Amino acid sequence: MWEEKNNTLYRKFEFKNFSEAFAFMTRVAIEAEKADHHPLWTNVYNKVEIWLSTHDAGDIVTEKDHKLAKKISGLL
């Protein structure tokens, strides 16, 4: 479930292992590039954390973030 906090949309994902987490990140990267909207994210072993905000709108959450969040959720 995505949460809105600190002017970002945030979600933490947990996978079986690093390979699954990295494969997910690859799928996210492809969608982010298509949308020309790139997340702030971290990965440690099987965990991926993503923060979305629209930088050119003053680092706030916009419809662009909600659209990418929905696409990311659909990659699971």
C-alpha atoms as a printed R data frame, in Angstrom:
   type eleno elety resid chain resno      x       y       z
1  ATOM     1    CA   MET     A     1  0.000   0.000   0.000
2  ATOM     2    CA   TRP     A     2  1.375   3.391  -1.013
3  ATOM     3    CA   GLU     A     3  1.473   6.054   1.720
4  ATOM     4    CA   GLU     A     4  1.667   9.786   1.226
5  ATOM     5    CA   LYS     A     5  4.271  11.177   3.607
6  ATOM     6    CA   ASN     A     6  6.749  14.043   3.557
7  ATOM     7    CA   ASN     A     7  5.514  15.226   0.155
8  ATOM     8    CA   THR     A     8  6.194  11.811  -1.423
9  ATOM     9    CA   LEU     A     9  4.363   8.617  -2.250
10 ATOM    10    CA   TYR     A    10  6.208   5.864  -0.389
11 ATOM    11    CA   ARG     A    11  6.079   2.106  -0.475
12 ATOM    12    CA   LYS     A    12  8.314  -0.684   0.790
13 ATOM    13    CA   PHE     A    13  8.432  -3.957  -1.123
14 ATOM    14    CA   GLU     A    14  9.857  -7.250   0.142
15 ATOM    15    CA   PHE     A    15 10.786 -10.177  -2.080
16 ATOM    16    CA   LYS     A    16 12.001 -13.746  -1.645
17 ATOM    17    CA   ASN     A    17 15.619 -12.856  -2.461
18 ATOM    18    CA   PHE     A    18 17.914 -10.319  -4.109
19 ATOM    19    CA   SER     A    19 17.314 -11.663  -7.627
20 ATOM    20    CA   GLU     A    20 13.559 -11.119  -7.342
21 ATOM    21    CA   ALA     A    21 14.088  -7.618  -5.917
22 ATOM    22    CA   PHE     A    22 16.491  -6.717  -8.709
23 ATOM    23    CA   ALA     A    23 14.180  -8.110 -11.401
24 ATOM    24    CA   PHE     A    24 11.377  -5.933  -9.964
25 ATOM    25    CA   MET     A    25 13.659  -2.887 -10.025
26 ATOM    26    CA   THR     A    26 14.455  -3.581 -13.671
27 ATOM    27    CA   ARG     A    27 10.748  -3.649 -14.532
28 ATOM    28    CA   VAL     A    28 10.211  -0.424 -12.573
29 ATOM    29    CA   ALA     A    29 13.133   1.225 -14.375
30 ATOM    30    CA   ILE     A    30 11.589   0.442 -17.766
31 ATOM    31    CA   GLU     A    31  8.221   1.940 -16.747
32 ATOM    32    CA   ALA     A    32  9.885   4.970 -15.147
33 ATOM    33    CA   GLU     A    33 11.872   5.637 -18.308
34 ATOM    34    CA   LYS     A    34  8.737   5.370 -20.473
35 ATOM    35    CA   ALA     A    35  7.016   7.894 -18.204
36 ATOM    36    CA   ASP     A    36 10.148  10.094 -18.002
37 ATOM    37    CA   HIS     A    37  9.577  10.046 -14.247
38 ATOM    38    CA   HIS     A    38 12.316   8.547 -12.122
39 ATOM    39    CA   PRO     A    39 11.973   7.419  -8.501
40 ATOM    40    CA   LEU     A    40 14.180   7.836  -5.514
41 ATOM    41    CA   TRP     A    41 14.749   4.282  -4.344
42 ATOM    42    CA   THR     A    42 16.928   2.005  -2.274
43 ATOM    43    CA   ASN     A    43 17.611  -1.700  -2.383
44 ATOM    44    CA   VAL     A    44 19.110  -3.844   0.350
45 ATOM    45    CA   TYR     A    45 19.088  -7.570  -0.390
46 ATOM    46    CA   ASN     A    46 15.384  -8.466  -0.772
47 ATOM    47    CA   LYS     A    47 13.904  -5.074   0.144
48 ATOM    48    CA   VAL     A    48 13.131  -2.187  -2.213
49 ATOM    49    CA   GLU     A    49 11.881   1.173  -0.970
50 ATOM    50    CA   ILE     A    50 10.501   3.750  -3.396
51 ATOM    51    CA   TRP     A    51  9.693   7.435  -2.915
52 ATOM    52    CA   LEU     A    52  7.881   9.299  -5.686
53 ATOM    53    CA   SER     A    53  7.518  13.061  -6.043
54 ATOM    54    CA   THR     A    54  7.481  15.445  -8.972
55 ATOM    55    CA   HIS     A    55 10.657  17.498  -8.858
56 ATOM    56    CA   ASP     A    56  9.664  20.058 -11.484
57 ATOM    57    CA   ALA     A    57  6.457  20.764  -9.526
58 ATOM    58    CA   GLY     A    58  8.415  21.644  -6.385
59 ATOM    59    CA   ASP     A    59  8.953  18.143  -4.983
60 ATOM    60    CA   ILE     A    60  5.311  17.452  -4.252
61 ATOM    61    CA   VAL     A    61  3.022  14.542  -5.085
62 ATOM    62    CA   THR     A    62  1.187  15.015  -8.372
63 ATOM    63    CA   GLU     A    63 -0.954  12.929 -10.700
64 ATOM    64    CA   LYS     A    64  2.281  11.868 -12.423
65 ATOM    65    CA   ASP     A    65  3.356  10.157  -9.188
66 ATOM    66    CA   HIS     A    66  0.009   8.443  -8.710
67 ATOM    67    CA   LYS     A    67  0.115   7.119 -12.287
68 ATOM    68    CA   LEU     A    68  3.620   5.701 -11.872
69 ATOM    69    CA   ALA     A    69  2.733   4.228  -8.461
70 ATOM    70    CA   LYS     A    70 -0.209   2.410 -10.055
71 ATOM    71    CA   LYS     A    71  2.033   1.045 -12.822
72 ATOM    72    CA   ILE     A    72  4.626  -0.064 -10.250
73 ATOM    73    CA   SER     A    73  1.970  -1.846  -8.190
74 ATOM    74    CA   GLY     A    74  0.870  -3.643 -11.342
75 ATOM    75    CA   LEU     A    75  4.372  -5.084 -11.773
76 ATOM    76    CA   LEU     A    76  4.084  -7.264  -8.690
